[in-house]
Amino acid sequence: MSNLAPMATHGNRRATIVARVDSGIATLEPDPARARGWTVCVDGVPQSYVDLGDPTHLAFEYVRKLATVLRVGAPAAVPLRILHLGGGGLTLPRWISATLPGAMQTVVEHDAPLLALVSRTLPWPPDVAVRVGEAREFVEGAAPGGYDVIITDVFQGAVLPASVATVGFAAAAARLLGPGGLLAMNLTDVPPLSHSRIQTATLRAAFDDVALIAAPGLLRGRRAGNVVLAAAAGSATLPVAALAAATARDPRPARVWHGAALTDFLGGAKARLDGYA
């Protein structure tokens, strides 16, 4: 879709930028507290936070959880091959470029106008390869064992689209990961966390070892928020103790549920099969 006319800046390079993208109306809003910080929103919902001056600054709680899963649980592959499903402002790819030099990163984002807007205003590092495409199609079409890490941060509105929320996608992702590979998935949920239970059971149908990471208040059903799932491919296991320690040190501490505790949390929830809408 064509871009809307940008808002008048009156000489202020830090004015909010507004554009029409495939997902809706995108805004790039400057952060008055950080000289080069920007929040990327779509239809008023914050999607990404980017600090061009400090790519290691992760403002969003869920992004810090994803980064922790990667930092603690990624295999010791050199170079590390990372696939990002969902791009937004490319916050995590920027963090990886700054903290894991040499990593080979591919980003797949379906919204081409959003990517063009981000590229013009918030250019990403040249070592990040970005492709326009659908997450499920890319995963199913890629060669088995082609990646060490898959990070899934794909949304349709505020929920995971059906294409990446089923056993079919989970199985395709497991095939795409090399030995000891790692999957990290971001999702949102509201009490009583039915979506998180089903999505965890769905990953368990394709991965032997799965953990759930969320804030205590969310797990107690007191509020809505983001849940991060981690899964180890093949015979690999997750470093659960290290994950628990690292997430507990976050400015907003989280808990890690795994094993029998996670099974109890699922309460008999069943995996979501293809055909779900």
N, C-alpha and C positions, 0 to 999 in steps of 0.2 A: 504494500500500500504506500501511497505517497506520504511524505512527511507533512505535518502541519507547519505553518509559519512559526519560526522560533519567537519566543517572547522577546520584547524589547530589552536590550541590555543597558542602554544609556552609558556605554563605555565600561560597564562592569562585566569583566570576563567570568565572574563567578555567579552570574544570574542563573536562575533555573532554566533548564532547556526542556522543551516539550515537543514530542513527535508522535505521530501515529505509527504503530508497528502492527505486526500480524496478531499479536496477543491482546491489543487494546491501545490505550494511550500511555506512552512511556514518559516519565519525567526523570531528569537527572538533576538532583537537588544538592547544592553545595552545603557543606557542613561548616557553620560559622565557627565551630570549635577547633577545626583542623584545617590548616591552610590549603591542603590539596585533597581534602576528603569529599567524597560524593556518595549520595544514596541513590541507587537506581530503583525506581518504582514502576509498576505497571498497574494501571487503573487504581492508583492510590495505595497499592500494597507494596511495601518495601521488598525488593527481590535480592539486592546485593548492596554491599558497602565497599567502596574502593578508595584507598588512600594512595594516590600516585606518588607521594613522597615517602611512604613507608608501607610496602606491600606485606610486611609481616604483621601489620595491625589488623586484627580480625574482630570487627565490632559486633557481629552477630553471634549469639550463643551457639546456634546449630553449626555454623561454619567452624567454630573452634572445636566442636565435638568431631566433625569430619576430619579436621586436621590432626586431632589427637589419635583417632583410629589409624590414620595413615602413618603418623610418626612412630607410633608404638607397634603397629601390627603389620606393616608392609614387609614383604620378603626382602632379603638382602641381595636383590638383583642389581647388577651394574651393566648398563644403565637401567634404571627403573622405568618400566613402560606403563604409563598411566592413561586411562581413558576416562574422560569426563562426559557424562551424559547429562546435558543441560549446561548452558553457558552463563546466561545473565551477564553480569559485569565481569565475569572471569576472576572473581576474588581468589578462589583457591588455586587456580593455575598460577596466578601472580605470586602467591605465597610459596608455592612449590619451587618456582623459578628462583626465588630469593633464598630459600633454605635448603633445597636439594639440587644444587647445580648439576647439570648433565642428565637430569631426568628427561625422558622422551614423552611429551604430553600431546594428546589429541583431544580436542573438544568438539562435541557434536551438539549443535543447537538448531532447533527447527525454525526459529524466528529470524529470518535473514535481515529484515529492516532493523530489528533490535541490535543485531551484531554490527550492522553498518553504523548505527548511532554510537554505540560504545567504541567502535574502532576510531571514529572521528574525534571523539571527545576524551575518551579514556583509553588510549592505545595500550594494548597488551604487549608483553615481551616478545621479541621476534622468534624465540625458540618454542613458542606454543603454536601448534598447528590447529587451525579452526576450520571446521567443515559444517555446511548447512545440511541438515538431514534429520530423519526421525530416529530416535534412539533404538527402538526395537528392530527396525530394518537394518540399521548399521550393525548391531550386535549379531543378528542372525546371518548377515552377509560376510562378516569378518572371519579370518582364518582361525581355527582353534588354537588355543595357547598363545595368542598374540599379545596378551597384556598380563602384567603382574598385579595391577590394581584397577578396579572399576569403581568410580564414584558416581552414584545416581542421584541427581538433584533435578528431577523432571516434574513439572507441574502443569496441570490444566486448571486454571483458576487457583484454588487452594488445595487441590488433591492430586494424588498420583493419577495419571491417565491409565486407563485400563490396559493399554499396550505394555506397560512396564510393571503391572501389578499382579501378574499371574505366574503360575508354575512354568508355563512355556517360556516366559522371559527369564525367569530364574535359572532354568536349565540351560538356556542359550548363554547366559552370562557365565555360568559355571564352566561351560565348554570353552569359552573365550579366554578364561584365566589359565595361566601356566601353573605348574606345580607350586603349591604353597601360596597361590594367589589370594587376593583379598578383595571383598566387595564391601563398600560402605554406601548405605542408602539413607537419604533424608526423606521424612514424611511428616505431615501434620495430622493432629488428631484432637478430638474433644472427648470429654467423659461420655461413656464409660470405656473409652479406648478400644472399641470394637475393631476399628481399622488396623490399629497396631497389632492386635492379637492375630487377626487374619493374615496380615502381611508377614508377620514373624513365622507363622505356620507355613506360609507359602515359600519363604526362603528355606525353611527346614526341609522342605520336600526335595530340594536340589543341593543343599549344602549340609555337611555333617555337623558343623560347629557354627552356631549362631548366637549372638548376644544382642541385647537391647540396652540402649543408653538413653536416659531421660532424667529430667529434674524430679526430685522427690514429690513435689506438689502435683506434678502431672501424673506420676505413677499412682498417687493416692486418689486420683480422680477429682482433684480440686480445681483444676484449670485446664485450658487448652494450651497447645504448644507443639514444639517439634520433638520428634523421636528419631534417633539415629540407630539403624540396625547395622551390625557388622557380621560378616560371614567369611569363613575360611574355606578355600576350595580344596578338593581332593581329601587327602588324609591329614592335612595341616590342622592345627588347633590355634585358637585365638589366645593371646597372652592376657587372660582375663584379669589377673592380679595387677599387672602393669596398667591395663586400661582403667581399672577401678581407681588406682592410686592417682593416675594422671587426671582423670575427670573430676576427682574429688578436690584437686588443687585449682580448678577453674574458678574465676571470680563468681560464677554461678554454678556451684557444685552439682554434679549429677551422680546417679547410681547406675551400676551395671548389673543387669539381670541375665543369668546364664544357667545352663544345666537344669537341675530340678526346680529351682526358683522360677526360671523362665517357663518351664512346663506348667507349673502351678498357675502362673499369670495367664497363660493361654486359655486355661479353663475348657479344654476340648475344642478350641477353634480349629476349623478345617482350612486347608490350603485353598486358594482361589484358582480355579481352573480357567483356561482360555474359553472365551464366550461370555465372560463377565462384562457387564456394561455399567 
